[in-house]
Amino acid sequence: MKPGSIVLFHNAALHTPEALEDIVKYLIAEGYEIVPISQLILKGDYTIDHTGRQFAAEPAIVP
């Protein structure tokens, strides 16, 4: 987990339902904030690095 991470939990997984409440409580206690994915996905031009993280695209330099 890092700030900005998107974490997916499959609701059909065997132990996810009973573990999810403890996981969320732990993350909040560690200072993380649970937000809708729409607040994390960048709009407009962006790039994605080798780890899957989004970054705002560098403005094109026109000579």
KOLVEX-795242 format. One record per residue (C-alpha): residue in three letters; x negated, z, y. Coordinates in steps of 0.001 Angstrom, whole numbers, padded with zeros to 6 digits, always signed. Example, Ala and Ser with C-alpha at 12.3 -4.5 7.8 and 13.67 -1.06 7.14 Angstrom:
<atoms>
Ala-012300+007800-004500/Ser-013670+007140-001060/
</atoms>
This chain:
<atoms>
Met+000000+000000+000000/Lys-001121-000911+003478/Pro+000811-001028+006751/Gly+002914-004181+006667/Ser+003054-004344+002873/Ile+006172-005744+001287/Val+007003-003902-001913/Leu+009411-005339-004473/Phe+011240-003129-006952/His+013209-004835-009718/Asn+016485-002994-010090/Ala+016731-003950-013773/Ala+013382-002318-014631/Leu+013633+000591-017037/His+012480+003480-014797/Thr+012877+002052-011282/Pro+016233+003656-010437/Glu+015117+007216-011158/Ala+011626+006752-009653/Leu+012644+005029-006425/Glu+013798+008135-004535/Asp+010497+009938-005207/Ile+008467+006860-004245/Val+010317+006486-000936/Lys+009958+010201-000135/Tyr+006212+010015-000870/Leu+005702+006936+001324/Ile+007606+008506+004229/Ala+005555+011714+003856/Glu+002404+009551+004043/Gly+003579+008156+007389/Tyr+005096+004877+006238/Glu+008397+003658+007635/Ile+010921+001795+005507/Val+012239-001224+007434/Pro+014211-004377+006623/Ile+012031-007288+005569/Ser+013294-009198+008612/Gln+011159-006864+010763/Leu+008022-007758+008799/Ile+008236-011529+008478/Leu+006621-013309+011411/Lys+008659-015992+013102/Gly+007116-019128+014554/Asp+003615-020314+013682/Tyr+001647-018142+011277/Thr-000974-018337+008579/Ile-001178-016449+005295/Asp-004567-015197+004089/His-005835-014908+000516/Thr-004206-011469+000138/Gly-000758-012774+001108/Arg-000737-011149+004564/Gln+000758-013029+007505/Phe-001055-013464+010794/Ala+000062-015172+013977/Ala-001437-018662+014111/Glu-004357-019201+016437/Pro-003383-021399+019377/Ala-004730-024912+019005/Ile-007684-025669+021272/Val-007174-029033+022885/Pro-010318-030509+024446/
</atoms>
